[in-house]
Amino acid sequence: MIRIKAAEITGPRQVSLVEDELAGPGAGEVAIRSLYSGISHGTEMNVYRGDAPMWQRKQDRRTRLFVDADEPEWRYPLRYGYACVGVVTAVGRDVAEVSEGDVVFCFAPHQSAHVLPAASVFKLPEGIDPRAGVLAANLNTTFNGILDAGLHLGECVVVFGQGILGQLTVQWAKLSGAAPVIAVDLIESRLEISRRVSGADLVFNAGEERDIAMAVRALTDKRGADVVFEFSASDRALHEAIRTACYNGKVIVMSWYAGALANVYPGAEFHHNRIQLISSQLSGISPELSHRWTAARRMEVVLSLMPKLNLEGLVTDVIDHDSAAAAYELIDKHPQGILQVVLDYGED
């Protein structure tokens, strides 16, 4: 048996560290000792705060609608997380994908070890810092957004929200040949990272530049942006993203909003400018591409391109796994001073 420590969400804004045991790997499985795991500052905060709809309702798998149920989809305690990097410590029979000693990424919760199907773990490229390797999850999410956007060379891209997902999208857009790529946020330190690390061509502080849509038109012969990404989870930002897009332009919505959107006014630019509002979510591929793109191909491409991206400058805080509760609270209450929190499992 493998002794582990795991972080569990035990209630809204409550996290506890528990001890448990795992059986060793069977056929087709591998054992992994965790090195680092990344806490999602968007999706995971909705789960931690109790805002995710799964806490109150259940998604019917056939209709894909959230419906009332005697028991909701999730119940406390819940082990959550989906961005872990570890080292393979043992392999079961019939495993050819990885070997002992390989450093791998897996979509797995915050705990000190895992036993998983070998097909669900992925070797990190040579030279990638394992701490930055946790960003493979976010890189899949944002690359999926790039696929949904259908970017073309020379198109203007605006990215609202310069948290970790926004930073990675700036880098993907630059790599895709978009120009100019413009980053928007309210936090000046994030905009500095957008310039220095992610390579944004221009940045706008939304607290100072009140009319982003007009400022972008001043740079684009009054057209507006071809593609706008929205990561801020703010309804005001979503409305401004719609205003910023050009006629027949696209707004790729990648935020997981916690409630109603009171400050979105679809009767104005959305209606009259024929804006395409596209929800991008990791579990699906754009229908225009699904005949040739799969989740496996997406992961393969993301891993192959990781060395071309500037990732190490995006990890701002590394916290001991034993202090997971404090790490969650830091993100929840003081998000302005951090970009990506990573839990460190040490050498045990």
FINULUM-910358 format. One record per residue: residue in one letter; y, x, z of N, C-alpha, C in turn. Coordinates in pm, whole numbers, padded with zeros to 5 digits, always signed. Layout:
% FINULUM-910358
AYXZYXZYXZ ...
***
This chain:
% FINULUM-910358
M-00121+00084+00000+00000+00000+00000+00125+00087+00000 I+00231+00034-00058+00358+00106-00068+00458+00037+00024 R+00511+00110+00121+00612+00055+00212+00748+00056+00143 I+00822-00056+00156+00954-00064+00092+01057-00123+00187 K+01183-00100+00153+01296-00172+00210+01363-00250+00098 A+01398-00375+00126+01458-00460+00022+01579-00532+00079 A+01681-00548-00004+01799-00627+00032+01772-00773-00006 E+01793-00864+00087+01774-01006+00062+01903-01082+00090 I+01938-01174+00001+02049-01266+00025+01991-01381+00108 T+02040-01396+00231+01983-01492+00325+02069-01617+00343 G+02185-01618+00282+02277-01731+00288+02403-01693+00214 P+02496-01787+00196+02621-01751+00129+02692-01636+00200 R+02713-01527+00124+02779-01406+00175+02703-01342+00291 Q+02571-01352+00289+02488-01290+00393+02377-01209+00326 V+02366-01082+00366+02263-00993+00312+02194-00922+00428 S+02061-00918+00423+01983-00849+00525+01889-00749+00458 L+01857-00642+00530+01760-00543+00483+01628-00571+00553 V+01521-00588+00473+01390-00619+00530+01289-00516+00484 E+01181-00501+00559+01072-00412+00523+00955-00494+00470 D+00882-00438+00376+00773-00509+00313+00672-00407+00260 E+00565-00458+00199+00464-00372+00138+00430-00423-00001 L+00399-00329-00090+00354-00362-00225+00216-00301-00247 A+00132-00372-00320+00005-00314-00362+00031-00211-00471 G-00055-00111-00481-00041-00008-00584-00056-00067-00724 P-00023+00010-00825-00029-00041-00962-00170-00068-01010 G-00186-00183-01077-00312-00214-01141-00308-00177-01288 A-00401-00228-01363-00405-00199-01507-00277-00244-01574 G-00217-00155-01655-00096-00189-01727+00030-00188-01643 E+00020-00139-01518+00135-00140-01429+00174+00002-01388 V+00299+00015-01338+00348+00144-01287+00416+00122-01153 A+00412+00224-01069+00488+00225-00944+00612+00310-00964 I+00723+00262-00910+00853+00329-00929+00919+00346-00793 R+00964+00466-00763+01049+00489-00646+01194+00481-00690 S+01268+00390-00631+01407+00369-00673+01494+00488-00639 L+01582+00522-00730+01685+00622-00707+01820+00555-00684 Y+01856+00464-00774+01985+00394-00767+01967+00253-00822 S+02050+00162-00773+02060+00030-00834+02207-00013-00833 G+02246-00084-00938+02384-00126-00951+02401-00272-00912 I+02505-00301-00836+02538-00438-00800+02631-00494-00906 S+02595-00608-00961+02680-00674-01059+02801-00735-00989 H+02921-00705-01042+03043-00755-00980+03079-00896-01028 G+03007-00947-01129+03035-01080-01180+02924-01176-01144 T+02814-01171-01220+02701-01260-01198+02651-01254-01054 E+02633-01133-01003+02574-01119-00870+02666-01170-00760 M+02797-01163-00782+02889-01220-00684+02878-01372-00681 N+02856-01436-00795+02834-01582-00795+02710-01618-00715 V+02606-01535-00726+02482-01558-00650+02507-01535-00501 Y+02571-01424-00469+02599-01386-00329+02687-01489-00259 R+02787-01542-00331+02880-01638-00272+02822-01779-00263 G+02708-01802-00327+02649-01935-00327+02706-02026-00434 D+02775-01970-00534+02839-02051-00637+02749-02080-00757 A+02639-02006-00773+02552-02026-00888+02490-02166-00882 P+02483-02236-00996+02429-02373-00992+02284-02382-00946 M+02210-02271-00955+02069-02274-00915+02050-02299-00765 W+02156-02277-00686+02145-02304-00543+02145-02454-00513 Q+02205-02534-00601+02213-02678-00577+02124-02760-00671 R+02099-02709-00791+02025-02786-00892+01918-02700-00955 K+01848-02758-01050+01741-02687-01120+01762-02707-01270 Q+01743-02599-01346+01754-02612-01491+01620-02658-01547 D+01620-02774-01611+01501-02824-01675+01470-02737-01797 R+01351-02678-01799+01319-02581-01903+01309-02644-02042 R+01276-02772-02046+01260-02836-02176+01395-02880-02235 T+01478-02945-02152+01608-02992-02202+01718-02887-02188 R+01694-02784-02104+01793-02680-02074+01918-02738-02006 L+01903-02850-01937+02011-02910-01860+01988-02885-01712 F+02098-02864-01638+02087-02854-01493+02082-02996-01436 V+01977-03024-01360+01954-03159-01310+01934-03155-01159 D+01961-03269-01094+01935-03281-00951+01784-03277-00928 A+01745-03214-00818+01603-03202-00788+01584-03201-00637 D+01464-03241-00593+01434-03239-00449+01448-03097-00394 E+01407-03000-00473+01422-02861-00435+01500-02788-00544 P+01609-02718-00510+01684-02645-00613+01602-02530-00669 E+01653-02470-00773+01579-02362-00838+01561-02241-00746 W+01664-02210-00666+01658-02097-00574+01664-02146-00430 R+01599-02070-00344+01608-02094-00200+01622-01959-00130 Y+01687-01961-00014+01701-01840+00066+01572-01815+00141 P+01536-01687+00165+01602-01565+00119+01567-01534-00027 L+01658-01465-00093+01640-01432-00234+01662-01282-00254 R+01568-01218-00322+01588-01079-00363+01646-01082-00504 Y+01761-01020-00519+01832-01030-00647+01874-00891-00691 G+01924-00884-00813+01962-00758-00875+01881-00735-01001 Y+01940-00662-01094+01871-00642-01222+01911-00511-01289 A+01942-00411-01209+01986-00284-01267+01939-00170-01179 C+01815-00128-01198+01755-00025-01113+01710+00094-01196 V+01735+00213-01144+01683+00336-01203+01596+00404-01099 G+01476+00446-01142+01385+00512-01049+01297+00612-01121 V+01209+00674-01044+01116+00770-01099+00975+00714-01086 V+00896+00728-01190+00759+00678-01190+00675+00765-01097 T+00609+00703-00999+00528+00777-00902+00379+00760-00924 A+00339+00655-00994+00197+00633-01022+00183+00538-01140 V+00078+00555-01217+00053+00466-01331-00088+00410-01319 G-00103+00284-01360-00234+00223-01360-00309+00254-01488 R-00427+00195-01503-00505+00216-01624-00433+00160-01746 D-00461+00221-01858-00413+00171-01988-00261+00171-01999 V-00197+00267-01936-00051+00280-01947-00020+00400-02036 A+00049+00374-02146+00086+00483-02237+00237+00496-02253 E+00311+00393-02207+00455+00392-02232+00530+00500-02153 V+00489+00526-02028+00557+00623-01942+00453+00703-01866 S+00501+00813-01805+00413+00901-01727+00475+00926-01590 E+00394+00975-01497+00447+01012-01366+00559+01114-01382 G+00666+01093-01306+00780+01182-01312+00890+01137-01406 D+00862+01040-01494+00965+00990-01586+01073+00915-01507 V+01197+00934-01547+01308+00856-01492+01330+00736-01582 V+01324+00616-01522+01322+00494-01601+01422+00393-01549 F+01458+00302-01637+01541+00186-01601+01452+00062-01598 C+01484-00031-01506+01412-00159-01504+01506-00269-01455 F+01482-00390-01502+01556-00507-01454+01488-00555-01326 A+01527-00498-01214+01456-00524-01088+01557-00531-00973 P+01522-00602-00865+01616-00622-00754+01637-00496-00670 H+01725-00511-00571+01763-00398-00486+01657-00373-00380 Q+01563-00287-00411+01463-00247-00313+01416-00106-00345 S+01355-00042-00247+01332+00102-00255+01216+00142-00346 A+01131+00048-00384+01021+00077-00475+00980-00051-00544 H+00913-00035-00658+00868-00151-00736+00732-00120-00797 V+00654-00223-00821+00535-00215-00905+00555-00318-01016 L+00558-00269-01140+00599-00354-01252+00508-00331-01372 P+00503-00427-01464+00434-00401-01590+00498-00283-01663 A+00417-00196-01718+00470-00077-01784+00562-00114-01900 A+00536-00227-01964+00618-00268-02079+00759-00309-02038 S+00783-00328-01908+00914-00373-01862+01001-00260-01807 V+00956-00136-01820+01037-00022-01779+01067+00064-01901 F+01183+00134-01896+01232+00204-02014+01281+00342-01975 K+01230+00444-02043+01272+00581-02015+01419+00598-02049 L+01492+00662-01957+01632+00693-01986+01639+00811-02082 P+01740+00812-02170+01756+00928-02259+01783+01055-02180 E+01743+01166-02235+01770+01296-02173+01919+01314-02152 G+01954+01369-02035+02093+01401-02007+02174+01290-01944 I+02118+01169-01932+02191+01059-01870+02178+01069-01719 D+02292+01073-01649+02293+01073-01503+02226+00945-01455 P+02126+00954-01365+02057+00833-01319+02152+00730-01257 R+02261+00776-01195+02356+00678-01140+02418+00596-01251 A+02455+00661-01360+02511+00589-01474+02404+00511-01548 G+02278+00549-01529+02168+00479-01596+02157+00333-01556 V+02207+00297-01436+02201+00156-01396+02283+00068-01490 L+02375+00129-01565+02460+00053-01657+02384+00004-01779 A+02257+00041-01793+02178-00009-01906+02173-00161-01907 A+02175-00224-01791+02176-00370-01786+02306-00423-01846 N+02419-00371-01800+02548-00416-01851+02567-00378-01997 L+02509-00267-02038+02519-00227-02179+02444-00325-02268 N+02331-00379-02221+02261-00481-02297+02345-00608-02308 T+02407-00647-02197+02492-00767-02197+02608-00752-02295 T+02676-00639-02288+02795-00621-02372+02759-00595-02518 F+02648-00526-02542+02605-00507-02681+02569-00641-02743 N+02510-00730-02662+02481-00864-02711+02610-00935-02751 G+02717-00913-02675+02846-00969-02711+02898-00915-02842 I+02876-00786-02866+02916-00727-02994+02838-00790-03109 L+02708-00815-03088+02629-00883-03190+02683-01023-03216 D+02718-01095-03109+02772-01230-03124+02907-01229-03197 A+02982-01122-03179+03115-01115-03240+03109-01088-03390 G+03006-01022-03437+02999-00988-03579+03117-00904-03624 L+03147-00799-03549+03265-00716-03576+03259-00647-03711 H+03377-00627-03770+03389-00550-03895+03485-00433-03872 L+03467-00330-03953+03555-00213-03945+03701-00256-03958 G+03785-00198-03874+03929-00219-03885+03980-00348-03825 E+03893-00428-03763+03938-00553-03703+04001-00528-03567 C+04099-00610-03533+04167-00600-03404+04084-00671-03298 V+04057-00601-03188+03980-00655-03076+04065-00648-02950 V+04067-00757-02874+04133-00760-02744+04029-00796-02639 V+04027-00720-02530+03929-00741-02422+04004-00778-02295 F+03990-00904-02254+04050-00951-02129+03955-00922-02014 G+04003-00850-01914+03921-00813-01799+03865-00674-01816 Q+03908-00581-01730+03864-00443-01742+03780-00400-01621 G+03694-00492-01578+03584-00451-01491+03483-00374-01573 I+03364-00355-01519+03268-00269-01586+03229-00324-01723 L+03212-00457-01736+03173-00513-01864+03285-00497-01967 G+03408-00518-01925+03519-00499-02017+03533-00355-02063 Q+03512-00261-01971+03520-00120-02007+03414-00084-02111 L+03292-00131-02089+03185-00100-02183+03210-00165-02319 T+03268-00284-02320+03297-00352-02446+03405-00279-02523 V+03503-00225-02454+03603-00142-02522+03533-00026-02594 Q+03440+00038-02525+03370+00152-02587+03283+00107-02704 W+03211-00004-02690+03131-00054-02802+03219-00088-02922 A+03333-00153-02895+03422-00192-03005+03475-00070-03077 K+03510+00033-03001+03557+00158-03063+03446+00219-03148 L+03323+00221-03095+03211+00277-03168+03180+00197-03294 S+03214+00067-03291+03189-00020-03406+03295-00006-03515 G+03402+00070-03487+03507+00089-03586+03620-00011-03579 A+03627-00090-03471+03738-00182-03455+03867-00105-03429 A+03979-00160-03474+04109-00095-03452+04222-00195-03482 P+04318-00203-03389+04319-00139-03258+04231-00216-03159 V+04187-00145-03054+04115-00207-02944+04209-00208-02824 I+04237-00328-02775+04340-00348-02673+04275-00402-02546 A+04305-00339-02433+04251-00379-02303+04358-00452-02223 V+04316-00560-02154+04409-00640-02074+04353-00658-01934 D+04436-00635-01834+04396-00658-01695+04523-00669-01611 L+04505-00711-01486+04616-00717-01391+04624-00592-01304 I+04515-00511-01303+04504-00399-01211+04531-00270-01287 E+04636-00200-01250+04680-00082-01323+04576+00029-01320 S+04504+00046-01209+04404+00152-01201+04291+00129-01301 R+04256+00004-01326+04154-00025-01426+04206+00005-01566 L+04330-00027-01591+04388+00002-01722+04395+00153-01746 E+04416+00229-01641+04415+00375-01655+04276+00424-01695 I+04172+00365-01637+04036+00400-01677+04011+00356-01821 S+04065+00241-01859+04050+00194-01998+04106+00296-02095 R+04219+00356-02061+04281+00458-02147+04203+00588-02142 R+04180+00637-02021+04130+00773-02002+03981+00787-02028 V+03902+00686-01987+03757+00694-01997+03704+00617-02117 S+03746+00492-02130+03688+00405-02233+03754+00418-02368 G+03875+00474-02373+03937+00504-02502+04011+00390-02567 A+04061+00294-02488+04139+00184-02545+04260+00240-02620 D+04290+00181-02734+04408+00225-02811+04536+00183-02743 L+04537+00065-02683+04653+00013-02612+04605-00065-02490 V+04690-00073-02389+04658-00155-02272+04779-00242-02239 F+04751-00362-02190+04856-00453-02144+04824-00495-02002 N+04922-00480-01913+04911-00535-01779+04959-00680-01786 A+04867-00774-01763+04900-00916-01779+05003-00964-01678 G+05022-00888-01570+05126-00924-01475+05264-00886-01523 E+05272-00791-01615+05400-00745-01668+05427-00801-01808 E+05323-00803-01892+05334-00858-02028+05282-01001-02023 R+05371-01095-01997+05330-01233-01969+05271-01303-02091 D+05320-01271-02210+05273-01339-02331+05190-01242-02414 I+05063-01228-02378+04975-01134-02447+04959-01176-02593 A+04948-01305-02618+04928-01354-02754+05041-01310-02846 M+05163-01318-02798+05277-01278-02881+05283-01127-02896 A+05249-01054-02790+05251-00908-02798+05148-00858-02900 V+05031-00922-02905+04929-00882-03003+04974-00917-03144 R+05040-01029-03161+05090-01065-03294+05197-00967-03342 A+05273-00912-03248+05373-00813-03287+05310-00687-03343 L+05182-00664-03308+05111-00545-03355+05027-00571-03479 T+05011-00697-03517+04916-00733-03622+04979-00817-03732 D+05105-00791-03764+05175-00866-03869+05166-01016-03843 K+05175-01051-03714+05177-01190-03666+05044-01264-03678 R+04935-01192-03711+04806-01258-03728+04742-01297-03595 G+04741-01205-03499+04662-01218-03378+04535-01136-03390 A+04452-01139-03287+04329-01059-03283+04217-01128-03359 D+04140-01049-03432+04023-01104-03502+03918-01152-03403 V+03896-01072-03298+03796-01105-03195+03857-01078-03059 V+03838-01173-02967+03883-01158-02829+03762-01176-02738 F+03743-01083-02644+03639-01095-02543+03703-01135-02411 E+03638-01227-02336+03693-01271-02209+03592-01243-02098 F+03631-01154-02004+03544-01112-01895+03601-01142-01757 S+03720-01196-01748+03789-01201-01620+03744-01314-01529 A+03672-01414-01584+03631-01534-01510+03752-01614-01461 S+03866-01597-01527+03988-01671-01494+04015-01773-01604 D+04040-01898-01564+04070-01999-01666+04203-01972-01735 R+04298-01913-01664+04425-01876-01728+04403-01768-01835 A+04316-01672-01804+04286-01568-01902+04213-01626-02023 L+04122-01721-01999+04053-01783-02112+04152-01855-02203 H+04247-01926-02144+04347-01994-02227+04430-01893-02307 E+04467-01782-02242+04545-01680-02314+04461-01611-02420 A+04331-01595-02394+04242-01537-02495+04237-01626-02618 I+04231-01758-02597+04233-01852-02710+04364-01840-02787 R+04474-01829-02716+04606-01813-02782+04614-01682-02860 T+04545-01579-02810+04556-01446-02869+04479-01434-03000 A+04374-01513-03015+04292-01505-03137+04368-01555-03259 C+04338-01497-03373+04402-01536-03498+04345-01669-03548 Y+04404-01724-03651+04352-01844-03714+04207-01820-03759 N+04118-01911-03722+03975-01895-03749+03913-01776-03675 G+03982-01725-03574+03930-01611-03498+03826-01652-03397 K+03766-01552-03332+03657-01575-03237+03700-01533-03097 V+03662-01615-02999+03671-01577-02858+03529-01574-02803 I+03485-01454-02764+03350-01436-02709+03361-01449-02558 V+03306-01557-02505+03319-01587-02362+03200-01528-02290 M+03225-01427-02207+03117-01356-02138+03126-01370-01987 S+03226-01445-01939+03237-01470-01796+03140-01580-01753 W+03096-01573-01628+03021-01683-01566+03117-01748-01468 Y+03180-01858-01513+03283-01924-01433+03219-02001-01319 A+03284-01992-01202+03226-02053-01081+03258-02202-01070 G+03362-02251-01138+03401-02391-01122+03468-02445-01246 A+03543-02555-01229+03612-02618-01341+03725-02529-01391 L+03763-02550-01517+03867-02469-01581+03992-02554-01600 A+04073-02559-01495+04189-02650-01494+04303-02602-01582 N+04306-02473-01616+04420-02417-01689+04388-02383-01833 V+04290-02450-01890+04260-02436-02032+04307-02563-02102 Y+04386-02547-02208+04448-02660-02276+04401-02663-02422 P+04286-02725-02448+04227-02718-02583+04305-02793-02690 G+04402-02877-02652+04478-02950-02752+04580-02867-02827 A+04602-02744-02783+04704-02659-02847+04637-02564-02946 E+04642-02433-02919+04593-02334-03016+04444-02349-03049 F+04363-02384-02950+04219-02398-02978+04195-02497-03091 H+04260-02612-03085+04240-02715-03186+04307-02680-03318 H+04433-02640-03313+04512-02623-03435+04482-02492-03508 N+04428-02394-03438+04397-02265-03503+04248-02248-03532 R+04171-02354-03515+04028-02352-03548+03956-02234-03481 I+03981-02217-03352+03923-02104-03279+03775-02128-03255 Q+03695-02024-03281+03552-02029-03251+03531-01977-03109 L+03488-02065-03022+03461-02029-02882+03310-02010-02868 I+03267-01885-02846+03126-01851-02849+03081-01804-02711 S+02982-01872-02655+02923-01828-02529+02820-01719-02558 S+02837-01603-02495+02743-01493-02513+02669-01472-02382 Q+02536-01480-02387+02456-01466-02266+02331-01388-02300 L+02291-01300-02211+02189-01199-02241+02054-01257-02283 S+02022-01377-02237+01887-01428-02261+01862-01470-02406 G+01967-01475-02488+01948-01517-02627+02019-01425-02724 I+01971-01425-02848+02029-01349-02957+02104-01446-03048 S+02214-01402-03107+02288-01486-03202+02193-01545-03304 P+02201-01676-03330+02107-01738-03425+02117-01679-03565 E+02234-01626-03600+02249-01563-03731+02171-01433-03742 L+02133-01377-03627+02066-01246-03626+01923-01251-03573 S+01882-01364-03519+01755-01369-03446+01633-01347-03535 H+01650-01356-03667+01537-01329-03756+01509-01180-03768 R+01605-01095-03723+01583-00951-03733+01617-00875-03606 W+01684-00939-03511+01715-00875-03383+01633-00943-03273 T+01577-00861-03185+01503-00910-03068+01557-00838-02944 A+01517-00888-02826+01556-00820-02702+01503-00677-02699 A+01383-00656-02753+01325-00521-02755+01406-00429-02845 R+01446-00477-02961+01527-00394-03050+01663-00366-02988 R+01721-00467-02922+01851-00447-02857+01842-00337-02752 M+01737-00339-02669+01722-00235-02568+01702-00099-02632 E+01623-00093-02736+01600+00034-02805+01730+00093-02858 V+01814+00010-02917+01942+00058-02971+02036+00100-02859 V+02043+00020-02752+02129+00055-02639+02090+00191-02582 L+01961+00215-02560+01918+00343-02505+01951+00458-02600 S+01935+00435-02730+01962+00542-02826+02110+00576-02834 L+02197+00479-02803+02341+00501-02814+02407+00541-02682 M+02334+00532-02571+02393+00567-02442+02458+00705-02441 P+02397+00808-02502+02461+00940-02499+02595+00946-02572 K+02626+00848-02656+02753+00847-02728+02867+00785-02646 L+02833+00726-02531+02931+00655-02449+02972+00739-02329 N+03089+00710-02275+03140+00779-02157+03110+00692-02036 L+02997+00719-01969+02949+00631-01863+02977+00683-01722 E+02973+00812-01705+02982+00867-01569+03115+00836-01503 G+03220+00826-01582+03352+00795-01525+03367+00651-01482 L+03265+00568-01506+03275+00426-01473+03211+00392-01339 V+03132+00483-01282+03072+00460-01149+03170+00512-01045 T+03229+00420-00968+03336+00459-00876+03291+00471-00731 D+03184+00400-00693+03143+00399-00553+02991+00408-00543 V+02941+00505-00466+02797+00520-00440+02776+00501-00290 I+02695+00402-00253+02678+00361-00113+02530+00363-00078 D+02497+00408+00043+02358+00412+00087+02297+00273+00086 H+02172+00264+00041+02106+00133+00032+02099+00062+00166 D+02089+00137+00275+02086+00074+00407+02215-00002+00437 S+02320+00028+00365+02449-00039+00383+02475-00141+00272 A+02368-00201+00220+02382-00297+00110+02474-00413+00147 A+02464-00463+00270+02548-00575+00311+02696-00537+00303 A+02729-00416+00346+02867-00370+00339+02912-00352+00194 A+02820-00310+00108+02853-00293-00034+02888-00427-00098 Y+02808-00529-00071+02838-00663-00122+02974-00711-00071 E+02999-00692+00057+03125-00737+00116+03244-00664+00054 L+03227-00535+00026+03333-00457-00037+03371-00517-00173 I+03270-00548-00254+03297-00605-00386+03360-00743-00373 D+03312-00821-00279+03360-00957-00261+03506-00961-00216 K+03541-00874-00121+03673-00884-00058+03775-00785-00112 H+03730-00674-00171+03824-00571-00216+03790-00523-00357 P+03784-00613-00453+03742-00571-00588+03844-00486-00662 Q+03970-00492-00620+04074-00423-00697+04056-00272-00700 G+04001-00214-00594+03994-00069-00586+03865-00009-00638 I+03774-00091-00692+03644-00040-00735+03612-00092-00875 L+03520-00023-00941+03478-00065-01075+03328-00093-01077 Q+03247+00002-01031+03103-00018-01026+03048+00043-00899 V+02983-00040-00819+02916+00006-00697+02769+00030-00728 V+02719+00143-00682+02579+00180-00699+02519+00207-00562 L+02401+00150-00538+02327+00177-00414+02239+00300-00434 D+02240+00390-00334+02167+00516-00338+02048+00506-00243 Y+01926+00531-00294+01805+00518-00214+01759+00649-00153 G+01832+00756-00177+01798+00883-00115+01666+00939-00166 E+01606+01025-00087+01483+01094-00128+01359+01038-00063 D+01375+00937+00024+01257+00884+00096+01170+00798+00005 
***
